[in-house]
Amino acid sequence: MGNADTKLHFRKAVIQLTTKTQPVEATDDAFWDQFWADTCTNVQDVFALVPAAEIRAVREESPSNLATLCYKAVERLVQGADSGCRSDKERQVLLNCTRLLTRILPYIFEDADWRGFFWSTVPGAGRSGRLDEDADEAEARPLAESLLLAIADLLFCPEFTAQSHKKSPDSLEDIRSIDSCEYIWEAGVGFAHSPPLNYVHDLNRTELLKLLLTCLSEAMYLPPSSEKRNLNPWVAFFCSSENRHALPLFTSLLNVVCAYDPVGYGIPYNHLLFSDHREQLVEQAVQILIVALEHEGGSAASAALQALDSSAVDEQEPAGPNNLFVNYLSRIHREEDLNFILKGLVRLMNNPLVQTYLPHSAKKIQFHQELLILFWKFCDFNKKFLFFVLKSSDVLDVLVPILFSLNDARADQSRVGLMHIGVFILLLLSGERNFGVRLNKPYALRVPMDVPVFTGTHADLLVLIFHKIITCGNQRLQPLFDCLLTIIVNISPYLKSLSMLAANKLLHLLEAFSTPWFLFSSPQNHHLVFFLLEVFNNIIQYQFDGNCNLVYAIIRKRSVFHQLANLPSDAPSVQSALQRKKKSGISRSNSTETESTDGSRPAGPAEPGTLKASLEATPGLDKITEKSQVSVDGTMVTVSHPDSPQTPAGSSAEAAARDTESNSERGREVVHTASEVARRRLSSVSSSAAWSANTDWVLSWKAKLPLQTIMRLLQVLVPQVEKICIDKGLTDESEILKFLQHGTLVGLLPVPHPILIRKYQANAGTAMWFRTYMWGVIYLRNVDPPIWYDTDIRLFEIQRI
């Protein structure tokens, strides 16, 4: 009964607040204490008992009362942070204030007139962080700063959110004088001692982090087109040197995430028998990390370079406020720390792939999208971490779960963002030689994926999954085709032996992309053919010896190459090809597989009614990659190109074709201006209406098709293979493969072209895309309680499928 009474009491206080037309004095403690002093409500109760309509009504009709409520709640948090919240009653008051602010803040942010409220100074708020009646007005601290500093203090409050270190029960720990680095939550980076698990501390930390995340979410209420380069002020202040707990908090969040093991001792169904309070904390911790690791003052690359060159730190002033979370992350360099982070992320990323004999007996985490964003930020801000990943075979333990996610989400339009982040990570990794070399390791795992059973390498798995995405994926993935093929191009010079299955899939893609109507239906479609020809040329020139399967597949499908070489370019042929166009741009014949690995299920579309967040358009491939040429000693040299002004779609086709050429006929450098595929390949009505294929356009890129190496191979090998078949009466392809395996083309092929790698390059467009995607994921994942539901979000739209 007592709990029902407190809810009723709390509800009465809310009604009183909404019905009062006159401002209530801030000194009327009896009135304001009703909201936190005598209640024992959980966060779900607060969301139910404080309806959105009533918060908005108070905001519009009694703004001074809403302002006083926020001020008084922050004041109680600051007082609690000062006193160290010694009693259970004090701790309950702090939790109630935390829950109430979590409920109210989104409604402050959604109104442009209120957005500056928390950044205005409040009388009596001193710079020390204490709300002190005698504080000097000139040194008044904005309410937002007082709130953020109070949250930071409370996250290291002994016996509330941290293990107490006091020697005797009677001694008191002064929260203002403690060194929070001694109270880090978990062992790992920079901290060796693992405190005993305390579920009450975990729950309290989770509530405070939920409020912190709500504070940082102001970015959701600003439109994506905003050209302002300034940082989120909440993030900028919280991650600045003003926050004395920045280092221990960053370390605590990082260690809690990377030390978490959802499976534990592996006892079946343990997650159904016991509540895992640590999982909630880990979810909030990873979300705080990805939001706080925001760095627009300078590029991520400059942060990484500063970390590599410590002497540059003193000489070079960072642009804008220095984000200490980014700073600390970029400086992690000890091998054991990098290993701890990578092992922790790999363990969590592979959790959805865990298979057991008992169905649903192992716990499955739900925050894999946040993990991918965190992994991305680690690679972006700390180049030592990226190189550590690439030099260890653990990179394959990152690859497999990403491929699993890509395959699983390919038909689900609510997970298009997940597809993009997975492909972006693989594009980043593929720019490094070590990644391509590592892919030659045999694939022995049997993860439940609906791909054909095969014997081969991780490179084969990658090709099979990419083929599935292109041929059986949802139509909104077409802007990713360039990126998928660019990844295959980047790794192709290092692939020692493709399986027959993977070789056939690549030839199937070429067959689909080289049909005349598909080539003529969009100004960018021919780039896909250039990419595939570049893959074949790289393998033939640099890895011919072990790739008899691919060579055999090329010989079998030689008619495709001859048709390409003889592609009609006269106007009547172009028009007739376009009239034969049926529907999809991809031939789906032979694309569905009946034979798949055990335990898999086909990728399906989203359930009706699923919510999804809209995304910004991704920049074209030319905006997110730069070309590097591999020199003789294995180092990469960036291929310079003059900055050319943007040209219309039609006239840029020739320049774009120059980029996607494999450059096998020429030994010279190429200009890098890749295609603008983001929204125009097959879907945009306006561009297709304004553009149509003509003879000059077809001739402009047809003459540059890099077919010389392949045609020379066919010219040499086809007669030899035909002769063997006739002489020996062969019908078994294994004999032909044996012949090709021991054959050689030394001295017969053109001079090998330089290896060109397209490396990922960050820009403003991708930064905006990542911000939109990140907040969309956080919005959809925080449903209990639904912090931002039904508020006026402007960064993205929430759509129901």
HUGI-V930733 format. One record per residue. N is the residue number from 1. SS is DSSP state (hx for helix, st for strand, lp for the rest). PHI is phi in whole degrees, 0 to 359 (999 if undefined). Layout:
BEGIN
n=N ss=SS phi=PHI
n=N ss=SS phi=PHI
END
This chain:
BEGIN
n=1 ss=lp phi=999
n=2 ss=hx phi=302
n=3 ss=hx phi=294
n=4 ss=hx phi=296
n=5 ss=hx phi=296
n=6 ss=hx phi=294
n=7 ss=hx phi=296
n=8 ss=hx phi=297
n=9 ss=hx phi=298
n=10 ss=hx phi=295
n=11 ss=hx phi=296
n=12 ss=hx phi=297
n=13 ss=hx phi=298
n=14 ss=hx phi=296
n=15 ss=hx phi=297
n=16 ss=hx phi=302
n=17 ss=hx phi=297
n=18 ss=hx phi=285
n=19 ss=hx phi=264
n=20 ss=lp phi=288
n=21 ss=lp phi=266
n=22 ss=lp phi=265
n=23 ss=lp phi=297
n=24 ss=lp phi=265
n=25 ss=lp phi=295
n=26 ss=lp phi=295
n=27 ss=lp phi=278
n=28 ss=lp phi=279
n=29 ss=hx phi=297
n=30 ss=hx phi=301
n=31 ss=hx phi=288
n=32 ss=hx phi=290
n=33 ss=hx phi=294
n=34 ss=hx phi=301
n=35 ss=hx phi=282
n=36 ss=lp phi=219
n=37 ss=lp phi=284
n=38 ss=lp phi=253
n=39 ss=lp phi=256
n=40 ss=lp phi=225
n=41 ss=lp phi=260
n=42 ss=lp phi=273
n=43 ss=hx phi=294
n=44 ss=hx phi=296
n=45 ss=hx phi=297
n=46 ss=hx phi=300
n=47 ss=hx phi=293
n=48 ss=hx phi=283
n=49 ss=hx phi=272
n=50 ss=lp phi=240
n=51 ss=lp phi=293
n=52 ss=hx phi=303
n=53 ss=hx phi=299
n=54 ss=hx phi=286
n=55 ss=hx phi=298
n=56 ss=hx phi=295
n=57 ss=hx phi=296
n=58 ss=hx phi=297
n=59 ss=hx phi=300
n=60 ss=hx phi=276
n=61 ss=hx phi=262
n=62 ss=lp phi=228
n=63 ss=hx phi=302
n=64 ss=hx phi=293
n=65 ss=hx phi=290
n=66 ss=hx phi=295
n=67 ss=hx phi=298
n=68 ss=hx phi=294
n=69 ss=hx phi=300
n=70 ss=hx phi=298
n=71 ss=hx phi=299
n=72 ss=hx phi=293
n=73 ss=hx phi=295
n=74 ss=hx phi=295
n=75 ss=hx phi=301
n=76 ss=hx phi=294
n=77 ss=hx phi=296
n=78 ss=hx phi=295
n=79 ss=hx phi=297
n=80 ss=hx phi=296
n=81 ss=hx phi=295
n=82 ss=hx phi=288
n=83 ss=hx phi=277
n=84 ss=lp phi=88
n=85 ss=lp phi=37
n=86 ss=lp phi=287
n=87 ss=lp phi=258
n=88 ss=hx phi=298
n=89 ss=hx phi=296
n=90 ss=hx phi=299
n=91 ss=hx phi=296
n=92 ss=hx phi=295
n=93 ss=hx phi=300
n=94 ss=hx phi=298
n=95 ss=hx phi=295
n=96 ss=hx phi=297
n=97 ss=hx phi=297
n=98 ss=hx phi=301
n=99 ss=hx phi=293
n=100 ss=hx phi=293
n=101 ss=hx phi=294
n=102 ss=hx phi=301
n=103 ss=hx phi=288
n=104 ss=hx phi=275
n=105 ss=hx phi=307
n=106 ss=hx phi=302
n=107 ss=hx phi=281
n=108 ss=hx phi=286
n=109 ss=hx phi=292
n=110 ss=lp phi=288
n=111 ss=lp phi=258
n=112 ss=lp phi=302
n=113 ss=lp phi=290
n=114 ss=lp phi=266
n=115 ss=lp phi=301
n=116 ss=lp phi=275
n=117 ss=hx phi=302
n=118 ss=hx phi=290
n=119 ss=hx phi=262
n=120 ss=lp phi=271
n=121 ss=st phi=278
n=122 ss=lp phi=249
n=123 ss=lp phi=306
n=124 ss=lp phi=88
n=125 ss=st phi=265
n=126 ss=lp phi=282
n=127 ss=lp phi=294
n=128 ss=lp phi=291
n=129 ss=lp phi=101
n=130 ss=lp phi=280
n=131 ss=st phi=275
n=132 ss=lp phi=246
n=133 ss=lp phi=300
n=134 ss=lp phi=266
n=135 ss=lp phi=294
n=136 ss=lp phi=290
n=137 ss=hx phi=303
n=138 ss=hx phi=295
n=139 ss=hx phi=256
n=140 ss=lp phi=298
n=141 ss=lp phi=255
n=142 ss=st phi=304
n=143 ss=hx phi=300
n=144 ss=hx phi=301
n=145 ss=hx phi=294
n=146 ss=hx phi=300
n=147 ss=hx phi=295
n=148 ss=hx phi=297
n=149 ss=hx phi=292
n=150 ss=hx phi=295
n=151 ss=hx phi=300
n=152 ss=hx phi=299
n=153 ss=hx phi=299
n=154 ss=hx phi=292
n=155 ss=lp phi=289
n=156 ss=lp phi=234
n=157 ss=lp phi=265
n=158 ss=st phi=305
n=159 ss=lp phi=71
n=160 ss=lp phi=247
n=161 ss=lp phi=230
n=162 ss=st phi=217
n=163 ss=lp phi=292
n=164 ss=lp phi=286
n=165 ss=lp phi=252
n=166 ss=lp phi=290
n=167 ss=lp phi=284
n=168 ss=lp phi=230
n=169 ss=lp phi=301
n=170 ss=lp phi=277
n=171 ss=lp phi=288
n=172 ss=lp phi=248
n=173 ss=lp phi=259
n=174 ss=lp phi=277
n=175 ss=lp phi=299
n=176 ss=lp phi=283
n=177 ss=lp phi=254
n=178 ss=lp phi=290
n=179 ss=lp phi=268
n=180 ss=hx phi=295
n=181 ss=hx phi=296
n=182 ss=hx phi=274
n=183 ss=hx phi=246
n=184 ss=lp phi=303
n=185 ss=lp phi=287
n=186 ss=lp phi=209
n=187 ss=lp phi=289
n=188 ss=st phi=155
n=189 ss=lp phi=293
n=190 ss=lp phi=71
n=191 ss=st phi=206
n=192 ss=lp phi=263
n=193 ss=lp phi=268
n=194 ss=lp phi=259
n=195 ss=lp phi=294
n=196 ss=lp phi=298
n=197 ss=lp phi=295
n=198 ss=lp phi=223
n=199 ss=hx phi=294
n=200 ss=hx phi=293
n=201 ss=hx phi=300
n=202 ss=hx phi=299
n=203 ss=hx phi=295
n=204 ss=hx phi=294
n=205 ss=hx phi=299
n=206 ss=hx phi=299
n=207 ss=hx phi=297
n=208 ss=hx phi=293
n=209 ss=hx phi=293
n=210 ss=hx phi=296
n=211 ss=hx phi=294
n=212 ss=hx phi=299
n=213 ss=hx phi=298
n=214 ss=hx phi=297
n=215 ss=hx phi=300
n=216 ss=hx phi=283
n=217 ss=hx phi=274
n=218 ss=hx phi=305
n=219 ss=hx phi=302
n=220 ss=hx phi=294
n=221 ss=hx phi=261
n=222 ss=lp phi=248
n=223 ss=lp phi=293
n=224 ss=lp phi=293
n=225 ss=lp phi=283
n=226 ss=lp phi=304
n=227 ss=lp phi=274
n=228 ss=lp phi=297
n=229 ss=lp phi=266
n=230 ss=lp phi=287
n=231 ss=lp phi=285
n=232 ss=lp phi=301
n=233 ss=hx phi=298
n=234 ss=hx phi=294
n=235 ss=hx phi=294
n=236 ss=hx phi=301
n=237 ss=hx phi=287
n=238 ss=hx phi=298
n=239 ss=lp phi=262
n=240 ss=lp phi=261
n=241 ss=lp phi=291
n=242 ss=lp phi=296
n=243 ss=lp phi=269
n=244 ss=lp phi=290
n=245 ss=lp phi=262
n=246 ss=hx phi=303
n=247 ss=hx phi=294
n=248 ss=hx phi=297
n=249 ss=hx phi=288
n=250 ss=hx phi=303
n=251 ss=hx phi=295
n=252 ss=hx phi=298
n=253 ss=hx phi=299
n=254 ss=hx phi=297
n=255 ss=hx phi=292
n=256 ss=hx phi=298
n=257 ss=hx phi=292
n=258 ss=hx phi=284
n=259 ss=hx phi=268
n=260 ss=lp phi=287
n=261 ss=lp phi=237
n=262 ss=lp phi=295
n=263 ss=lp phi=275
n=264 ss=lp phi=62
n=265 ss=lp phi=280
n=266 ss=lp phi=80
n=267 ss=lp phi=291
n=268 ss=lp phi=303
n=269 ss=lp phi=64
n=270 ss=hx phi=298
n=271 ss=hx phi=289
n=272 ss=hx phi=272
n=273 ss=hx phi=266
n=274 ss=lp phi=232
n=275 ss=lp phi=284
n=276 ss=lp phi=254
n=277 ss=hx phi=290
n=278 ss=hx phi=293
n=279 ss=hx phi=298
n=280 ss=hx phi=298
n=281 ss=hx phi=295
n=282 ss=hx phi=297
n=283 ss=hx phi=301
n=284 ss=hx phi=294
n=285 ss=hx phi=296
n=286 ss=hx phi=292
n=287 ss=hx phi=290
n=288 ss=hx phi=298
n=289 ss=hx phi=299
n=290 ss=hx phi=291
n=291 ss=hx phi=283
n=292 ss=hx phi=288
n=293 ss=lp phi=278
n=294 ss=lp phi=243
n=295 ss=lp phi=218
n=296 ss=lp phi=250
n=297 ss=lp phi=299
n=298 ss=lp phi=215
n=299 ss=lp phi=283
n=300 ss=hx phi=298
n=301 ss=hx phi=298
n=302 ss=hx phi=293
n=303 ss=hx phi=297
n=304 ss=hx phi=293
n=305 ss=hx phi=296
n=306 ss=hx phi=298
n=307 ss=hx phi=292
n=308 ss=hx phi=287
n=309 ss=lp phi=242
n=310 ss=hx phi=295
n=311 ss=hx phi=292
n=312 ss=hx phi=287
n=313 ss=hx phi=296
n=314 ss=hx phi=287
n=315 ss=hx phi=280
n=316 ss=lp phi=256
n=317 ss=lp phi=284
n=318 ss=lp phi=293
n=319 ss=lp phi=281
n=320 ss=lp phi=75
n=321 ss=lp phi=297
n=322 ss=lp phi=276
n=323 ss=lp phi=282
n=324 ss=hx phi=292
n=325 ss=hx phi=298
n=326 ss=hx phi=295
n=327 ss=hx phi=301
n=328 ss=hx phi=295
n=329 ss=hx phi=299
n=330 ss=hx phi=292
n=331 ss=hx phi=263
n=332 ss=lp phi=294
n=333 ss=lp phi=219
n=334 ss=lp phi=293
n=335 ss=hx phi=305
n=336 ss=hx phi=292
n=337 ss=hx phi=290
n=338 ss=hx phi=298
n=339 ss=hx phi=293
n=340 ss=hx phi=300
n=341 ss=hx phi=295
n=342 ss=hx phi=296
n=343 ss=hx phi=299
n=344 ss=hx phi=295
n=345 ss=hx phi=294
n=346 ss=hx phi=296
n=347 ss=hx phi=300
n=348 ss=hx phi=287
n=349 ss=hx phi=295
n=350 ss=lp phi=272
n=351 ss=hx phi=303
n=352 ss=hx phi=295
n=353 ss=hx phi=268
n=354 ss=lp phi=298
n=355 ss=lp phi=247
n=356 ss=lp phi=226
n=357 ss=lp phi=290
n=358 ss=lp phi=267
n=359 ss=lp phi=296
n=360 ss=lp phi=59
n=361 ss=lp phi=274
n=362 ss=lp phi=256
n=363 ss=lp phi=291
n=364 ss=lp phi=245
n=365 ss=lp phi=282
n=366 ss=lp phi=247
n=367 ss=lp phi=257
n=368 ss=hx phi=293
n=369 ss=hx phi=292
n=370 ss=hx phi=298
n=371 ss=hx phi=296
n=372 ss=hx phi=296
n=373 ss=hx phi=295
n=374 ss=hx phi=295
n=375 ss=hx phi=300
n=376 ss=hx phi=301
n=377 ss=hx phi=294
n=378 ss=hx phi=299
n=379 ss=hx phi=295
n=380 ss=hx phi=286
n=381 ss=hx phi=269
n=382 ss=lp phi=229
n=383 ss=hx phi=294
n=384 ss=hx phi=296
n=385 ss=hx phi=295
n=386 ss=hx phi=301
n=387 ss=hx phi=292
n=388 ss=hx phi=295
n=389 ss=hx phi=300
n=390 ss=hx phi=288
n=391 ss=hx phi=276
n=392 ss=lp phi=256
n=393 ss=lp phi=287
n=394 ss=lp phi=297
n=395 ss=hx phi=300
n=396 ss=hx phi=287
n=397 ss=hx phi=286
n=398 ss=hx phi=274
n=399 ss=hx phi=298
n=400 ss=hx phi=298
n=401 ss=hx phi=296
n=402 ss=hx phi=293
n=403 ss=hx phi=296
n=404 ss=hx phi=301
n=405 ss=hx phi=296
n=406 ss=hx phi=298
n=407 ss=hx phi=292
n=408 ss=hx phi=290
n=409 ss=hx phi=263
n=410 ss=lp phi=297
n=411 ss=lp phi=261
n=412 ss=lp phi=257
n=413 ss=hx phi=288
n=414 ss=hx phi=281
n=415 ss=hx phi=243
n=416 ss=hx phi=298
n=417 ss=hx phi=298
n=418 ss=hx phi=299
n=419 ss=hx phi=300
n=420 ss=hx phi=296
n=421 ss=hx phi=295
n=422 ss=hx phi=298
n=423 ss=hx phi=292
n=424 ss=hx phi=298
n=425 ss=hx phi=296
n=426 ss=hx phi=293
n=427 ss=hx phi=296
n=428 ss=hx phi=299
n=429 ss=hx phi=293
n=430 ss=hx phi=291
n=431 ss=lp phi=286
n=432 ss=lp phi=249
n=433 ss=hx phi=303
n=434 ss=hx phi=303
n=435 ss=hx phi=296
n=436 ss=hx phi=299
n=437 ss=hx phi=293
n=438 ss=hx phi=298
n=439 ss=lp phi=295
n=440 ss=lp phi=283
n=441 ss=lp phi=291
n=442 ss=st phi=303
n=443 ss=lp phi=266
n=444 ss=lp phi=251
n=445 ss=lp phi=298
n=446 ss=lp phi=234
n=447 ss=lp phi=282
n=448 ss=lp phi=291
n=449 ss=lp phi=233
n=450 ss=lp phi=276
n=451 ss=lp phi=240
n=452 ss=lp phi=300
n=453 ss=lp phi=294
n=454 ss=lp phi=213
n=455 ss=lp phi=249
n=456 ss=lp phi=180
n=457 ss=st phi=251
n=458 ss=hx phi=295
n=459 ss=hx phi=296
n=460 ss=hx phi=298
n=461 ss=hx phi=300
n=462 ss=hx phi=300
n=463 ss=hx phi=296
n=464 ss=hx phi=297
n=465 ss=hx phi=293
n=466 ss=hx phi=298
n=467 ss=hx phi=298
n=468 ss=hx phi=298
n=469 ss=hx phi=298
n=470 ss=hx phi=288
n=471 ss=hx phi=268
n=472 ss=hx phi=236
n=473 ss=lp phi=272
n=474 ss=lp phi=279
n=475 ss=hx phi=299
n=476 ss=hx phi=287
n=477 ss=hx phi=270
n=478 ss=hx phi=303
n=479 ss=hx phi=299
n=480 ss=hx phi=272
n=481 ss=hx phi=303
n=482 ss=hx phi=302
n=483 ss=hx phi=295
n=484 ss=hx phi=300
n=485 ss=hx phi=288
n=486 ss=hx phi=297
n=487 ss=hx phi=299
n=488 ss=hx phi=295
n=489 ss=hx phi=299
n=490 ss=hx phi=298
n=491 ss=hx phi=270
n=492 ss=hx phi=301
n=493 ss=lp phi=293
n=494 ss=lp phi=248
n=495 ss=lp phi=275
n=496 ss=lp phi=282
n=497 ss=lp phi=201
n=498 ss=lp phi=280
n=499 ss=lp phi=287
n=500 ss=hx phi=298
n=501 ss=hx phi=297
n=502 ss=hx phi=295
n=503 ss=hx phi=298
n=504 ss=hx phi=295
n=505 ss=hx phi=295
n=506 ss=hx phi=296
n=507 ss=hx phi=293
n=508 ss=hx phi=296
n=509 ss=hx phi=297
n=510 ss=hx phi=297
n=511 ss=hx phi=299
n=512 ss=hx phi=291
n=513 ss=hx phi=283
n=514 ss=lp phi=262
n=515 ss=lp phi=295
n=516 ss=hx phi=305
n=517 ss=hx phi=295
n=518 ss=hx phi=290
n=519 ss=hx phi=298
n=520 ss=hx phi=271
n=521 ss=lp phi=273
n=522 ss=lp phi=208
n=523 ss=lp phi=291
n=524 ss=lp phi=250
n=525 ss=lp phi=298
n=526 ss=hx phi=293
n=527 ss=hx phi=298
n=528 ss=hx phi=297
n=529 ss=hx phi=293
n=530 ss=hx phi=301
n=531 ss=hx phi=299
n=532 ss=hx phi=295
n=533 ss=hx phi=296
n=534 ss=hx phi=295
n=535 ss=hx phi=301
n=536 ss=hx phi=298
n=537 ss=hx phi=297
n=538 ss=hx phi=299
n=539 ss=hx phi=290
n=540 ss=hx phi=296
n=541 ss=hx phi=284
n=542 ss=hx phi=247
n=543 ss=lp phi=223
n=544 ss=lp phi=297
n=545 ss=lp phi=304
n=546 ss=lp phi=265
n=547 ss=lp phi=248
n=548 ss=hx phi=296
n=549 ss=hx phi=297
n=550 ss=hx phi=292
n=551 ss=hx phi=299
n=552 ss=hx phi=297
n=553 ss=hx phi=297
n=554 ss=hx phi=296
n=555 ss=hx phi=296
n=556 ss=hx phi=298
n=557 ss=lp phi=258
n=558 ss=hx phi=298
n=559 ss=hx phi=297
n=560 ss=hx phi=298
n=561 ss=hx phi=289
n=562 ss=hx phi=295
n=563 ss=hx phi=296
n=564 ss=hx phi=296
n=565 ss=hx phi=296
n=566 ss=lp phi=253
n=567 ss=lp phi=302
n=568 ss=lp phi=292
n=569 ss=lp phi=237
n=570 ss=lp phi=287
n=571 ss=hx phi=306
n=572 ss=hx phi=300
n=573 ss=hx phi=294
n=574 ss=hx phi=297
n=575 ss=hx phi=296
n=576 ss=hx phi=293
n=577 ss=hx phi=296
n=578 ss=hx phi=293
n=579 ss=hx phi=289
n=580 ss=lp phi=278
n=581 ss=lp phi=300
n=582 ss=lp phi=263
n=583 ss=lp phi=218
n=584 ss=lp phi=291
n=585 ss=lp phi=282
n=586 ss=lp phi=240
n=587 ss=lp phi=291
n=588 ss=lp phi=258
n=589 ss=lp phi=293
n=590 ss=lp phi=61
n=591 ss=lp phi=263
n=592 ss=lp phi=263
n=593 ss=lp phi=251
n=594 ss=lp phi=269
n=595 ss=lp phi=265
n=596 ss=lp phi=221
n=597 ss=lp phi=291
n=598 ss=lp phi=298
n=599 ss=lp phi=79
n=600 ss=lp phi=271
n=601 ss=lp phi=224
n=602 ss=lp phi=296
n=603 ss=lp phi=292
n=604 ss=lp phi=242
n=605 ss=lp phi=289
n=606 ss=lp phi=293
n=607 ss=lp phi=296
n=608 ss=lp phi=302
n=609 ss=lp phi=93
n=610 ss=lp phi=296
n=611 ss=st phi=271
n=612 ss=st phi=218
n=613 ss=st phi=261
n=614 ss=lp phi=291
n=615 ss=lp phi=235
n=616 ss=lp phi=289
n=617 ss=lp phi=292
n=618 ss=lp phi=280
n=619 ss=lp phi=296
n=620 ss=lp phi=296
n=621 ss=hx phi=301
n=622 ss=hx phi=294
n=623 ss=hx phi=276
n=624 ss=hx phi=251
n=625 ss=st phi=227
n=626 ss=st phi=229
n=627 ss=st phi=272
n=628 ss=st phi=233
n=629 ss=st phi=255
n=630 ss=st phi=280
n=631 ss=lp phi=275
n=632 ss=lp phi=300
n=633 ss=lp phi=276
n=634 ss=lp phi=93
n=635 ss=lp phi=282
n=636 ss=st phi=254
n=637 ss=st phi=244
n=638 ss=st phi=294
n=639 ss=lp phi=277
n=640 ss=lp phi=283
n=641 ss=lp phi=214
n=642 ss=lp phi=293
n=643 ss=lp phi=287
n=644 ss=lp phi=253
n=645 ss=lp phi=295
n=646 ss=lp phi=295
n=647 ss=lp phi=246
n=648 ss=lp phi=299
n=649 ss=hx phi=305
n=650 ss=hx phi=295
n=651 ss=hx phi=282
n=652 ss=hx phi=275
n=653 ss=hx phi=300
n=654 ss=hx phi=294
n=655 ss=hx phi=296
n=656 ss=hx phi=295
n=657 ss=hx phi=298
n=658 ss=hx phi=299
n=659 ss=hx phi=289
n=660 ss=hx phi=279
n=661 ss=lp phi=300
n=662 ss=lp phi=279
n=663 ss=lp phi=70
n=664 ss=lp phi=286
n=665 ss=lp phi=283
n=666 ss=lp phi=245
n=667 ss=lp phi=260
n=668 ss=lp phi=252
n=669 ss=lp phi=286
n=670 ss=lp phi=245
n=671 ss=lp phi=276
n=672 ss=lp phi=260
n=673 ss=lp phi=221
n=674 ss=lp phi=285
n=675 ss=lp phi=289
n=676 ss=lp phi=258
n=677 ss=lp phi=264
n=678 ss=lp phi=312
n=679 ss=lp phi=227
n=680 ss=lp phi=250
n=681 ss=lp phi=301
n=682 ss=lp phi=234
n=683 ss=lp phi=257
n=684 ss=lp phi=283
n=685 ss=hx phi=288
n=686 ss=hx phi=297
n=687 ss=hx phi=289
n=688 ss=hx phi=289
n=689 ss=hx phi=289
n=690 ss=hx phi=277
n=691 ss=lp phi=238
n=692 ss=lp phi=213
n=693 ss=lp phi=295
n=694 ss=lp phi=221
n=695 ss=hx phi=301
n=696 ss=hx phi=299
n=697 ss=hx phi=295
n=698 ss=hx phi=298
n=699 ss=hx phi=295
n=700 ss=hx phi=298
n=701 ss=hx phi=253
n=702 ss=hx phi=299
n=703 ss=lp phi=294
n=704 ss=lp phi=259
n=705 ss=lp phi=302
n=706 ss=lp phi=280
n=707 ss=lp phi=262
n=708 ss=hx phi=300
n=709 ss=hx phi=297
n=710 ss=hx phi=293
n=711 ss=hx phi=297
n=712 ss=hx phi=293
n=713 ss=hx phi=299
n=714 ss=hx phi=296
n=715 ss=hx phi=299
n=716 ss=hx phi=277
n=717 ss=hx phi=271
n=718 ss=hx phi=300
n=719 ss=hx phi=300
n=720 ss=hx phi=294
n=721 ss=hx phi=294
n=722 ss=hx phi=298
n=723 ss=hx phi=296
n=724 ss=hx phi=297
n=725 ss=hx phi=298
n=726 ss=hx phi=289
n=727 ss=hx phi=297
n=728 ss=hx phi=260
n=729 ss=lp phi=62
n=730 ss=lp phi=284
n=731 ss=lp phi=235
n=732 ss=lp phi=267
n=733 ss=hx phi=290
n=734 ss=hx phi=297
n=735 ss=hx phi=293
n=736 ss=hx phi=294
n=737 ss=hx phi=298
n=738 ss=hx phi=297
n=739 ss=hx phi=298
n=740 ss=hx phi=295
n=741 ss=hx phi=296
n=742 ss=hx phi=260
n=743 ss=lp phi=280
n=744 ss=lp phi=213
n=745 ss=lp phi=239
n=746 ss=lp phi=300
n=747 ss=lp phi=83
n=748 ss=lp phi=259
n=749 ss=lp phi=272
n=750 ss=lp phi=299
n=751 ss=lp phi=302
n=752 ss=lp phi=304
n=753 ss=lp phi=282
n=754 ss=lp phi=292
n=755 ss=lp phi=287
n=756 ss=st phi=245
n=757 ss=st phi=247
n=758 ss=st phi=263
n=759 ss=st phi=266
n=760 ss=st phi=297
n=761 ss=lp phi=224
n=762 ss=lp phi=288
n=763 ss=lp phi=207
n=764 ss=hx phi=299
n=765 ss=hx phi=297
n=766 ss=hx phi=289
n=767 ss=hx phi=299
n=768 ss=hx phi=293
n=769 ss=hx phi=298
n=770 ss=hx phi=298
n=771 ss=hx phi=296
n=772 ss=hx phi=297
n=773 ss=hx phi=297
n=774 ss=hx phi=301
n=775 ss=hx phi=290
n=776 ss=hx phi=298
n=777 ss=hx phi=297
n=778 ss=hx phi=296
n=779 ss=hx phi=302
n=780 ss=hx phi=287
n=781 ss=hx phi=276
n=782 ss=lp phi=264
n=783 ss=st phi=252
n=784 ss=lp phi=225
n=785 ss=lp phi=280
n=786 ss=st phi=280
n=787 ss=lp phi=302
n=788 ss=lp phi=252
n=789 ss=lp phi=300
n=790 ss=lp phi=65
n=791 ss=lp phi=254
n=792 ss=lp phi=276
n=793 ss=lp phi=292
n=794 ss=lp phi=239
n=795 ss=lp phi=289
n=796 ss=lp phi=207
n=797 ss=lp phi=250
n=798 ss=st phi=264
n=799 ss=st phi=240
n=800 ss=st phi=257
n=801 ss=lp phi=280
END
